[in-house]
Each structure stands twice: as C-alpha cells, then as structure tokens.
Amino acid sequence: MYWIFEMSRLYYRYHYTDVLFAFRYPDWVIFVNVLLSLLNGFLGFRVLRGNLAVARSYALMLCLILLGGLINIGIL
C-alpha cells in the first residue's frame, strides 16, 4: 500500500506543483505501478483468507514485481 501512496504522490507532484524534475515517468507507468500494487495487495488478502497458497502467492508477486521493474526501466 506504501507504493500506491508514493505513486499517487509522484503523480500529484508532476501535475499540480511547480517542482521541476530531471526525469519523469510517463503517466501510464505510474498507473500500471498502482494497478500492480493493487493486484499484489489482493493476492496478500487471498493468502490471509486461506484461498491461495503462500508459495504460489510469492511466485505471482515476484512475477508482478519483475514486470513492474521492467516497465520502470523502459524495457516493456
């Protein structure tokens, strides 16, 4: 949930403040990061409820984190 807060704060700073950035993520990258964070939170919730095995959840979360990392560095 911290990542969602950081991405929304970054979006706010990009569009509603006078701060100049040397590098800016495109808006779609920020939205994809928020979407991946929400999906990871949902997977964590399913693990807590017992609907998803912990090992499978870790594998899915690792894949989503790697996907987010690849998007952030511009490969995808």
N, C-alpha and C positions, 0 to 999 in steps of 0.2 A: 504494500500500500504506500510505502515511502516513495517508490519510484513513480507512482501515479502523481503524488504530490509534487515531486521535483519536475516532472514533465509539464504539469499544468502551470507551475510557477515559471518555468522557462518560456512557455508559450505566452504567458502574460507579459513577461519582461520583453519579449520580442515585439509584441504588438501594442502595448499600452504604456511603455515607459520611453524615456529618451536615452537609454543606455545603448551605447554603440558596441557591437560585437565584431571581433575579427573573423569569427567563423560562426555561421548559423546553420542549424539543422533545418531542412525543409519541413513544412507543416505536416506533410504526410508521414514523415519519420516519427515525429512526436506522437501523432495519433496512433500509429502502429505500435509504438512502445507502450502507450496507455492500454491499447487493446491486448497486447501480450501480457501486461501486468494483471489486467482483469482476469484473463484466462488462467494465469498462474494462481491467482487468489481463489478462483473457482475450483481448481484442482486441489489446492490445500484444504478447502472446505469439504470436498468429497472424501479426502483422506480422513479428516476428523470425524466425519459421519460414518466411516467404515465402508463406503461404497467403492473405494478404489484402493488397491494395494499400494503400500509405501514405495516399493521398488519400482513399480510401473509409474507412479507419480513422479519420482525422481527422474526417471528416464524422459518422461514427457516434458518436465520442467527444464531439464538440461537442453533438450532439443529446442524449446522455445527461447531459452536464454541465448543459445548459439545463433538462432535465427535473428534475434534482436541485435546481437553483436555484429553480425554480418550486414544487417541493414544500416547500423550506425556507422560502420566504416566505409560503406558505399559499394560493397561488392554486389549486393542484390538491389 
